[in-house]
Amino acid sequence: MMKIKLSDVNNASGGRYEFVFDIPAGEFDFPADDYHIDGTIKVRGTAENTGVGYRFEGRIDCHRCFVCDHCLEEVAEDQVHAFDEIYKEDVSALQDANLFSGDSIDIADLVRDVVIAGQPISNVCKPDCKGLCPQCGVNLNKSECSCDRTVVDVRLAVLKKLLEKN
């Protein structure tokens, strides 16, 4: 749980309450088969009473492990995700805000959602990953091979034969 007491926020000097949470990644349910978050998730931020609600902003640091979709190498990377969310108690004023009730706000769902939304669509070790040779399977990031990797569009194969005849 990552609960922040609203009385602490309301009584904070300077109007901004600073919070820090270090939570094991295993306490979150990340619904992914192609990556996992491990180690400790570090959440740092501030909360302030805006008069009509509460604003939470900060950053989430986590460690992500995955297998590259192109070269099949295991990769680990540190990630940083920013968040800036508004919480309101009044349902009628809920436009672009999260609903809360009670004397504290639990930001665990916010942290989980921000980490999930911050994941890339594809798992690639680096933007210019060359992948594996389709002929022999060598990792082209580490070494070259002598295979012919020319890709011929089968729709144009007839035209290629015509050019070879001339």
C-alpha positions in Angstrom: 0.0 0.0 0.0 1.1 3.5 -0.8 -1.3 5.6 1.2 -0.8 9.3 1.8 -2.7 10.9 4.6 -4.5 14.0 3.5 -3.9 15.6 6.9 -0.2 15.4 6.2 -0.7 17.1 2.8 -3.0 19.8 4.2 -0.5 20.6 7.0 2.7 20.5 4.9 4.9 23.6 5.1 5.0 25.4 1.8 1.8 23.7 0.7 3.7 20.7 -0.8 4.0 17.4 0.9 6.9 15.2 -0.2 6.6 11.4 -0.2 8.9 8.5 -0.9 8.0 4.8 -1.3 10.3 1.9 -2.0 8.1 -1.1 -2.8 9.2 -4.6 -4.1 8.1 -5.1 -7.7 6.5 -8.4 -6.7 3.7 -6.6 -4.8 2.3 -5.3 -8.1 0.4 -7.4 -10.7 2.0 -6.5 -14.0 0.0 -8.5 -16.7 2.8 -9.1 -19.2 4.3 -12.3 -20.6 7.1 -10.6 -22.6 8.8 -8.6 -19.8 8.9 -8.3 -16.0 9.7 -5.6 -13.6 12.0 -6.7 -10.8 13.8 -5.3 -7.8 12.4 -2.3 -6.0 10.1 0.3 -7.5 11.0 3.7 -6.2 8.3 6.4 -6.1 9.2 10.0 -5.3 6.9 12.9 -5.5 4.9 15.7 -4.0 1.3 16.1 -3.2 -0.5 19.4 -2.8 -4.0 20.6 -1.9 -5.3 22.6 -4.8 -8.4 23.8 -3.1 -10.7 21.6 -5.2 -8.7 18.4 -5.0 -5.2 17.0 -4.6 -2.4 17.1 -7.2 0.2 14.3 -7.1 3.3 14.6 -9.3 6.6 12.8 -9.3 8.6 10.0 -10.8 8.8 6.2 -10.7 12.1 4.4 -11.1 12.0 0.7 -11.9 14.1 -2.1 -13.5 12.7 -3.9 -16.5 13.9 -7.3 -17.9 12.9 -8.7 -21.3 14.1 -10.7 -24.3 14.8 -8.6 -27.4 12.2 -9.4 -30.2 14.9 -9.1 -32.9 18.1 -10.7 -31.6 16.7 -12.8 -28.7 19.2 -11.5 -26.2 18.3 -11.0 -22.6 18.2 -7.3 -21.7 17.8 -5.3 -18.5 17.2 -1.6 -18.4 16.4 1.1 -15.9 13.2 3.1 -16.6 11.9 6.4 -15.3 8.2 7.3 -15.6 6.8 10.7 -14.7 3.3 11.2 -13.3 1.0 14.1 -12.7 -2.5 13.3 -11.5 -5.4 15.1 -9.9 -7.6 13.4 -7.3 -11.1 14.8 -6.4 -13.6 13.7 -3.8 -16.6 15.3 -5.6 -18.0 13.0 -8.3 -19.7 15.9 -10.2 -16.3 17.6 -10.7 -14.6 14.4 -11.9 -13.6 15.7 -15.3 -9.9 14.6 -15.9 -9.5 13.5 -12.3 -9.4 10.4 -10.1 -12.0 9.8 -7.5 -11.1 9.2 -3.8 -12.9 9.1 -0.5 -11.8 9.1 3.1 -8.8 10.6 4.8 -6.0 9.2 2.6 -5.2 8.4 -1.0 -3.6 5.2 -2.1 -1.5 5.8 -5.2 -0.6 2.1 -5.7 -3.0 1.8 -8.7 -1.6 5.0 -10.1 2.0 3.6 -9.9 1.0 0.3 -11.5 -0.9 2.0 -14.3 1.9 4.5 -15.1 4.5 1.7 -15.2 2.3 -0.4 -17.5 1.4 2.5 -19.8 5.1 3.4 -20.0 6.2 0.1 -21.6 7.2 0.1 -25.2 5.1 -1.8 -27.7 8.0 -3.9 -28.9 10.9 -5.2 -26.9 14.0 -4.2 -28.7 17.5 -4.0 -27.1 18.4 -0.9 -29.1 16.8 1.1 -31.9 19.3 -0.2 -34.5 19.2 -3.9 -33.5 20.1 -6.0 -36.6 18.5 -9.1 -35.2 19.3 -12.7 -36.3 20.3 -13.9 -39.8 17.2 -15.7 -41.2 19.5 -18.3 -42.9 22.0 -19.4 -40.2 20.7 -17.7 -37.0 23.8 -15.7 -36.0 23.3 -12.6 -34.0 24.1 -9.8 -36.5 24.9 -7.4 -33.7 27.8 -9.5 -32.6 29.2 -10.8 -35.9 28.5 -11.0 -39.6 27.8 -14.1 -41.7 28.3 -14.9 -45.4 24.6 -15.8 -46.0 22.8 -14.1 -48.8 20.0 -12.1 -47.1 18.6 -10.5 -50.2 14.8 -10.4 -49.9 13.0 -10.8 -53.1 9.4 -9.7 -53.4 7.6 -12.7 -54.9 5.2 -10.4 -56.7 8.2 -9.1 -58.7 9.9 -12.4 -59.3 8.6 -12.7 -62.8 10.0 -9.3 -63.7 13.4 -10.3 -62.2 13.5 -13.4 -64.5 12.8 -11.2 -67.5 15.7 -8.9 -66.6 18.0 -11.9 -66.1 17.2 -13.2 -69.7 18.2 -9.9 -71.3 
